[in-house]
Amino acid sequence: MQKLHRVAQVCMIVVFLWPAIAFAVAGDEATHEDDHQEDVLELPEVHVHGLPLNKDQQLGPVPKATPWPAIPPALDGKELDDWMKVRMLVSKRATVTVVVLEPAKHRELTIAGMVALSQWTFDPQMKGDEPVDGELTVRIHYRTH
């Protein structure tokens, strides 16, 4: 059982460090097309890229409510292909701090994303039966055609 727990810890470390390593190496050379390899869910106007999580295979905080951002009225009807990237820090008490890593080109979309993400709620990441601080990276892709 302890060996299985150790394997799970190593897998968890690899899963969480891999995106950081990939972005550290790729840096500014990372292309938008690479982001689509991580698609989780696609909606008609907005989709979010990230790591799917569930309580049975918990690798981070577990989302409870994830209201989607809307296209702001100022950009309604315009053709958009824009995205933003944030890191969500979820404390062991389930308080959420949103940190913008890469804003959208359109300031209105960054604001709409921050408003929606500030309403997201999570169950904290667990280490066994103990809640611990956790984090996840989320990309929001705004696309209309």
N, C-alpha and C positions, 0 to 999 in steps of 0.2 A: 504494500500500500504506500509506503514511504517513497519507494522508487517511482511509482506512478505519479505521486504528488510532485516529485522532483522533475519528472519529464514534463508535466503540465506547466511547472514554473519556467522551465527552459523554453518551451513552446511559446508561453506568454511573453517572455522577454524578447524572443525573436520576432514575434508578431508586432510588438509595440516598437521595437527598435528598427525594424526593417524599413518602414516609411521614412524615418528620420535619416537613416543611412542613405537611402535612395535619393532623397532630396538633397542631402549634404553633398553627395557626389555629383548629382545632376545639376543642382543649383539653377542658374538662369537658363541652362540648356534644356530644362524640362519642357516638354511641349504640352499644349492643351490636349492633344490626342491621347497622351499617356494617362490623363485623368479619367478617360472613359473606361479604362481597364478596371477601375474600382467602382463602377456604377452599382448602386444598391437598388435604387428605385427611380423610375422615370415617370414624371407627370406631364400633362400637356404643356405647361408653361415653366415649371420649375422642377428640378430633380436634385437629389442630394447624393453625393458620393461619400463613402465611408466604410466602416467595418460593421457588418451585421452582428448584432449581439443578442443573446438570449440567456435566460437564467441557468439553463442546463449546461451551457458551454461559455460561461462568463469570462471574458477577457478584459472587461472594462465596465464602466457604469452602464446600467441597463435603462434605455429610454422608456419612460412611461407615457409622456405626451410630447408630440413633436409637431406643433402647428406649422404649416408651410408659409413662407413669405409670399406675398402677392406682388404683382407688378404694380408699381406706383402709378397713380393717375397721370402724372406728368409724362410717363413713358408709354402709357396705354396706346395700343395701335401701332407702335413703332417696331421695326424688326430688331430683335435683340439676340445677341449671342455673347453673354457676359457671365463671369463667375467670380466668386469670392471664396476664400479659404479661412477657416477659423479653428482655433483650438478651444475645446470646452473642458474646463477644469471642474471636476465634480468632487467636492469634499466628502469625507466619510459621513458627514451630516446631510449630504445631498444638496448642499448649496452649490449653485452653478456660477462660474465666472467665464465670460466669453472674451477671448482675445483674438482680434483680427490679425491674421498672418499675412493675408493678401486681400486688399479691398477690391471691389468690382471697379471697372472703369467708370461706370456711372455712379456717382455719389448716392443718388436716390436708391439704387439697388443695394448698396452697402447698408444704408440706414434701414431699409425694409427687411433685410436679412437679420440685422441686429435686433430689431423689434421682435421678429418671429422667434429667433434663437433665445432671447431673454425669457420667453414663455415656456421653453422646453423644461421638462422635469425628468428626473432620473431616480432610480434606486442606486445607492452607492455601489461601487465595486466591492466585491467580497474577497477576503482571503480566508478560506474556510468559513467559519461562522462569524468572522470579525469584519465589519465594514472598514474600508481603507480609502484613502484619497486616490482618485483615478482621473484619467483624461482620455479624450478622443479627438481626432481631427475630422472636421466636416467640410465638404465642398458643396456650395450651392451653385447650381448652374441655371441661369436664366436664359431661356431660348424661346423665341417666338418667331413664327414664319408665316 
